[in-house]
Amino acid sequence: MKRFTSFVAGIIFGGAAMYFAFTLIVVQSDSGTFVIQKSAPSLSDIAYVDVSSWGAGEWAQHLELQRDLIATGHGDVIIDSAPVEMIEDVFKAVREGMKN
């Protein structure tokens, strides 16, 4: 009976872990660590991310994470971590657009 109880406990723990991996992201930033909900459940995305040293290029590769952060009220993390690079990229794109 002890093995069966351990087996059931393992199934419950594994199911809960999979549910959280599918639906939640743990985000670490300069302002703290928090958990946000994914907009589309999947395992292909990251479950933990440290964005404290991300630049504009890194943010450009993670658009779904940006959307999830904004949707959960943590959009300031995006602005705080890469404001200078992001502004420079915008100006660069505007300059290139004016040349064409």
C-alpha positions in Angstrom: 0.0 0.0 0.0 2.9 2.3 0.7 4.1 2.0 -2.9 0.7 2.8 -4.3 0.4 6.0 -2.1 3.8 7.1 -3.3 2.8 6.4 -6.9 -0.4 8.5 -6.5 1.5 11.3 -4.8 4.0 11.3 -7.7 1.2 11.5 -10.3 -0.4 14.4 -8.5 2.9 16.2 -8.1 3.8 15.6 -11.7 0.4 16.7 -13.0 0.6 19.9 -10.9 4.2 20.6 -12.2 3.1 20.1 -15.8 0.1 22.4 -15.3 2.3 25.2 -13.9 4.9 24.7 -16.7 2.2 25.0 -19.3 0.5 28.1 -17.9 3.0 30.1 -15.8 6.3 32.0 -16.3 8.6 33.0 -13.4 10.2 36.3 -14.3 13.1 37.8 -12.4 13.9 41.5 -12.9 15.6 44.4 -11.2 12.3 45.2 -9.5 11.8 41.6 -8.1 10.6 38.2 -8.9 7.0 37.5 -9.9 4.9 34.9 -11.7 2.8 35.7 -14.7 0.3 33.7 -16.7 1.1 32.7 -20.3 -1.3 33.9 -22.9 -1.1 30.6 -24.8 -0.3 27.4 -22.8 2.7 25.6 -24.2 5.9 23.9 -23.2 7.9 25.3 -26.0 8.2 28.6 -24.2 10.4 29.3 -21.2 9.2 28.7 -17.7 11.8 30.9 -16.0 13.5 34.0 -17.3 15.9 36.6 -15.8 15.3 39.8 -17.8 17.4 42.1 -15.6 20.2 42.4 -18.1 18.2 42.1 -21.4 18.8 44.6 -24.2 16.5 45.5 -27.0 17.8 42.7 -29.2 16.9 40.1 -26.6 13.4 41.6 -26.1 12.8 41.5 -29.9 13.2 37.7 -29.8 10.6 37.3 -27.1 7.5 39.1 -28.3 5.0 36.7 -26.5 6.8 37.4 -23.2 6.4 41.1 -23.8 2.7 40.7 -24.5 2.3 38.6 -21.4 4.1 41.1 -19.2 2.0 44.0 -20.5 -1.2 42.0 -20.1 -0.5 41.2 -16.5 0.5 44.8 -15.6 4.3 44.3 -15.6 5.1 46.3 -18.8 7.4 48.6 -16.8 9.9 45.7 -16.7 10.4 46.0 -20.4 11.0 49.7 -20.3 13.3 49.6 -17.2 15.6 46.9 -18.6 16.4 48.3 -22.1 15.3 51.9 -22.5 18.4 53.3 -24.1 18.9 50.5 -26.7 15.2 50.5 -27.6 15.1 54.2 -28.2 18.3 54.0 -30.3 16.8 51.2 -32.4 13.6 53.3 -33.0 15.7 56.3 -34.1 17.8 54.1 -36.3 14.7 52.7 -38.0 13.3 56.2 -38.4 16.5 57.4 -40.0 16.7 54.4 -42.3 13.1 55.0 -43.3 13.8 58.7 -44.0 16.6 57.7 -46.3 14.4 55.5 -48.4 
